[in-house]
Amino acid sequence: MPFRMEDAAAFSKIVSAALLVCGFIILGLMIGRQLEGRGAPGWAVPAGAAVGAVAGMTQGWAMIRPLWKGKGRPRP
């Protein structure tokens, strides 16, 4: 099976989607810690991480979804 440039592009999209999700989780943790430091309840940190994970997964899925939509097409 020869290596194609589209395979490298698909791999880079998968890796960047994973990094995007991690970035959103870290952002949620940081916002939760800031809120907790200002007097918010203790569950603000896990809630911020959960909201960040959901937001990151929706953005990552929007980036990866076109890869699955074009999977059934024959390659030239």
N, C-alpha and C positions, 0 to 999 in steps of 0.2 A: 504494500500500500504506500504510494508516494505521499510525501509531505506536501500539503498545499498551504498557500498563504491564508486561505479562509479558515483553516484549522488554527493557525496562530492567532488570527483575529478573534475567533470564538473563545480560545483559551484565555486571551487577554481580557475579554469581556467578563468571563466567569471570575477571574481573579480580581478585577476591579470592582465587580459587584460585591464580592466578599469583603473587600476593603471598605467599600461604601457602608455596608451594614455595620462593620466594626466601628467606623467613624461615628455613625449615628448613635450607637450604644454608648460610646465614650462621651459624646455630647450630652446624651440624656443623663449619664452619671454625673457629669460636671454641673449641669443645671440643677439636678436633684440635691447635690451637695451644697450648692449656693442657697437653694431654698431652705434646706435644713439649717444652715448656718444663720439664716435670718429668722428662724423661729417656726418654720413649718414642721409638721409631724415627722416622725422617724421613717414613715413609709414613703417619703418623697423620693428617696434615692432609688429604691427598687422600682417604684412607679416610673420614675424618669428613665431608667434603663429599659423598662418594658415598652414604654412609648417610643423611645429611640429605636428599639429593635423592630417594632412594627413599622415605623416610618421608613427605616432603612431597608426592610424586606420588601416593602411595596415599591420603593425606588429601584432596588436591585432586580425585582421581578419585571418591572417595566423595561429594564435594560436587557434582560436575558430572554424575555418572551419572544421577540422576533426570531431568535435562533431556533426555537421549537416550531414556530409557524412555518418557516421555510425548510423544515427537515424533510418533508415528503416530496419535495420537488427533485426531479432528476438533475444531476450536475452535468454541465456541458463537457 
